[in-house]
């Protein structure tokens, strides 16, 4: 009995440790939402799940140490629903961030982004005017466009040839310059001359402004850049989430086996035998 309790306590300790990467991933996404991605919704489910795993694992640890059956049942049922919620969240996040990627541009190293390439659910999030006004304000306050400027030899801006071989981030490509098809002439990273007139049919061509507080912040390309940046951030976190999810499932199955072993000992049942039930089981039993 003591060995089983020690095993359950050890499992809860490792479960507590496993919650730290999930919570850390949520906090990292939250920091990027405040400073870079500016899209705030995917981080909160992760933070809630991470905190829930911490609390439940502590309850399970206390239940194992003090042989409290109620706490052990609370741990097992709570972890079942938390794991199910984490699986559902991972599937949902993959589904909504699966579509969309940058398109190559002729004679350019950087990619350009188009809103129609992304899932309808995400499009609805960024096309809402009230929601986008907050996102665009966040991008403006992050000074992402101002940080992309480069000068040489005492303040001379980089040439168009140098700019064309840069690997721009999705936000830099979508929000800080006009689409290439518009035919604007490069002066520096955030100042472009329409020259002989706009030649592209993209509505973003008319939305571009050299006013540094506007640029292309209201362009569909900027909205697509936000979604592309969100996708990159989520994919980094999702790898950790999937690994932790597999570990949680394995530890959960071991905890169930140890808990059942404890029940057999409490019922004075020989190992490998089970007690006959008067009625057929109609629900899940731990």
Order of alpha helices (4+ residues) and beta strands (2+ residues): alpha-alpha-alpha-beta-beta-alpha-alpha-beta-beta-alpha-alpha-beta-beta-alpha-alpha
